[in-house]
Amino acid sequence: MSDKESDPLDDLNRKYQELSISGKSSFNYNLLRIVDVTIHSVRQSWIILKESLSYDLSYYLEEGKMFPDFYLMKRYVKFSSLAFISLYSAATMICEVSNPDCSPSSSKHGSGKGSKSKNKPDPFSVIIVAVSVLPNHTGIGLCKFPIFIFLAVRLLDYTINKVKEAKLSKIFAIADENNRATIDFYNNHGFYRSSSTFSDVVSNLKVKSPESQAPPSFIIMERPLSTPETK
C-alpha cells in the first residue's frame, strides 16, 4: 500500500478519535449486531431501502400497498443481512443469487495460471444489489461519516465471510456508474469493474433517480476472494 493510500478502517478510527466527547457518546459501537435476512425479516430491509436510497422504488408497490409482493422480495433473502443497533434495525445489505450470462475465460486481474480447481467456475454467484443505512436512528445521524462507513463496512465484511464459507472464488456488486460515492466505496474495498454480466439481476432493478437527470446506469463490479480452494 502506497503512502497516498490508506486503510478504510484506519481512516474510520482516525475520524472517530477526532469526534467530540458528545459525538462519541451518542453512538455505542458495542450495540451493533448483524444477522441474516430471512423471509420473516426481509420487510425490515425494504423499509430501510425505501427510507434511505435516493431512488424512486414505487414500481415495486401495488396501489395502496406498503410492501412489495413477497415473490418480488424473496429473491433478495439469501446472503442478505441486517445490522441492528440494540433492538432496532438500522442498515441492510441486499444480495441476490444468480449465475453470470457468460463466464469469461480470463480477467485483467487474473494470472491465467493455476490448477484446475482454481479455474473451476463457481456453482453460483452472489451479487450485492444495495447497501443502505437509515438516515437517522433514535436521534443519531447514521448517514454521517464515520457511522455510515462503519455500518457499511461491517455489513460488507459479514457478507464476504458468508460468501467465503460457501467456497466461492469471488463476490459481485451492482453499482450505478452515475453515483460516484458508490463506485468509490466498492473501489476502496477491492472491487473493480467486471467483464461478467447478470442481465436477469439488472433487469429486475426497476428504479428511477428523481434527483438526477441521468437515469441509473448499472454496472457489475467484482472482488476476488481468498478461500482455501483458491489460495
JOVEN-V899345 format. One record per run of one state. SS is the DSSP state (alpha for helix, beta for strand, coil for the rest). FROM is the first residue (numbers start at 0). LEN is the number of residues. Records with the same first field share a line. If there is no record, write none. Layout:
SS->FROM-LEN ; FROM-LEN
//
This chain:
coil->0-7 ; 18-2 ; 25-3 ; 36-5 ; 52-3 ; 56-1 ; 60-9 ; 76-4 ; 85-2 ; 98-17 ; 119-5 ; 133-3 ; 137-2 ; 140-6 ; 165-4 ; 176-3 ; 187-4 ; 193-5 ; 203-4 ; 208-9 ; 224-7
alpha->7-11 ; 20-5 ; 28-3 ; 41-11 ; 57-3 ; 69-7 ; 115-4 ; 146-19 ; 179-8 ; 198-5
beta->31-5 ; 55-1 ; 80-5 ; 87-11 ; 124-9 ; 136-1 ; 139-1 ; 169-7 ; 191-2 ; 207-1 ; 217-7
//
